[in-house]
Amino acid sequence: MRSTWWPAPLRTGLRPWLRTELRPWLRTELRPWLITGMVTARRGLALALLSQLGAVPLLSLTLVSLALLVTGIGVLTLPIALFAVRGLADMHRRFAREWWSVDIPTPYRAQQGEDFEPLDVPSSLRYCRSLLTDPATWRDLLWLLIHAPAGLVLGLLPGWLIVYGIHGVVATPLFWPLMRPDYGYGLIWPVHSPGMAALAFVEGLVILFLGFWSGTRLLRVHTRITERLLRPTEKARLARRVLHLTETRSEAVDAQAAELRRIERDLHDGAQARLVTVGLKLGLAEQLFTRNPDAAHKLLSDARAASSQALAELRDLVRGIHPPVLAERGLDGAVRALALDLPVPVEVHIDLPARPQAPVESAGYFAVAEALANVVKHSGATTARVRIHHADGRLHLAVGDNGGGGALVQPGGGLDGMRRRLATFDGTLDLNSPVGGPTTVTMELPCAL
């Protein structure tokens, strides 16, 4: 009888333990950990190569161009060098976003003049002045100076540890008789006996573990350095915020003016014209009432039909301003009612513990309505889906379809209008529509329930 304090393989037998304990652990724990370590080592190698093949030449070219400004040659080469530096910085911002989900905003000022031509002296001089007065340029150069050595060390170290650990685990114990008498591995004494080969094996295991364990941490250190140097300063962030608010306020004023013109046009061409017609027909009916009752009766019937049509147009106009179903049933009920009226089957998933603020609720409803209208008109889809939920103080709305894709946010287009209207509320619109589909429009709005 086996004691209960014995190890599990001795209590239950080695084969069942291998099948029920070790194999699932290898599959669910060790394998993903090893795959993550190898992916991190590959990313580190790419980072190290970029630090030497990209950062070092660009830093040298920029410093030489700065030194040659007094001769005039630097005026032609400096804008090209700085644009290349910004391209490399944007590439590392993308790496931080894709690898670690760290969003580093772009801090650069908008460059004045879109007619920049390389090797054109007046254009290059104007761009040199604009670039050199941008604080983000000097932060890029500081990042480049630190990234060149840090990227090489932090990028190569995980892969080097993995390769050196594999060498200690495999090569040193197997081939120690063929090695030179003074050959040493790592920190141990020269490998000239089976015992020293066993120590090399143990040391190789430790180094291999360090390689897999440290890769993610070392690259995160580099990402933190990149984020600290490439993100906008507080002053730049506030300046960009003021510029963004100025633009969105102007867009909101324009959108409101356009909406008022639309309401005025609809009232003038629709309900107002019909009500004038009703008044004329009632006047004619009053004159014909004693002389020709049948004609007066027909005019009264026409006036009644015209008044009913004018009332229907007024209801449609009010529904376009603020749908009654939205006021009565909230965003959940309004979107579900909207989906039922479409000729395309729409799958709706809404998870809102409470109602959003009225302006945000209205903006979200009309954004979903316009996105679904685009699905019906342009996508050729057979099914659509709507998902709405609230998380992290933001209202998330996603409208997708299985259509042909290829949609673009073009200036002046419907999606661009949606983006501008959402920007009024500090909202964002993201479009994912590869050619061949599917298409997903993701919208976010700051929202307090």
Secondary structure, 3 states (H helix, E strand, C coil): CCCCCCCHHHHHCHHHHHHHHHHHHHHHHHHHHHHHHHHHHHHHHHHHHHHHHHHHHHHHHHHHHHHCHHHCHHHHHHHHHHHHHHHHHHHHHHHHHHHHCCCCCCCCCCCCCCCCCCCCHHHHHHHHHHHHCCHHHHHHHHHHHHHHHHHHHHHHHHHHHHHHHHHHHHHHHHHHHHCCCCCECCCCCECCCHHHHHHHHHHHHHHHHHHHHHHHHHHHHHHHHHHHHHCCCHHHHHHHHHHHHHHHHHHHHHHHHHHHHHHHHHHHHHHHHHHHHHHHHHHHHHHHCCCCHHHHHHHHHHHHHHHHHHHHHHHHHHHHHCCHHHHHHHHHHHHHHHHHCCCCCEEEEEECCCCCCHHHHHHHHHHHHHHHHHHHHHHCCCCEEEEEEEECCEEEEEEEECCCCCCCCCCCCHHHHHHHHHHCCCCEEEEECCCCCCEEEEEEEECCC
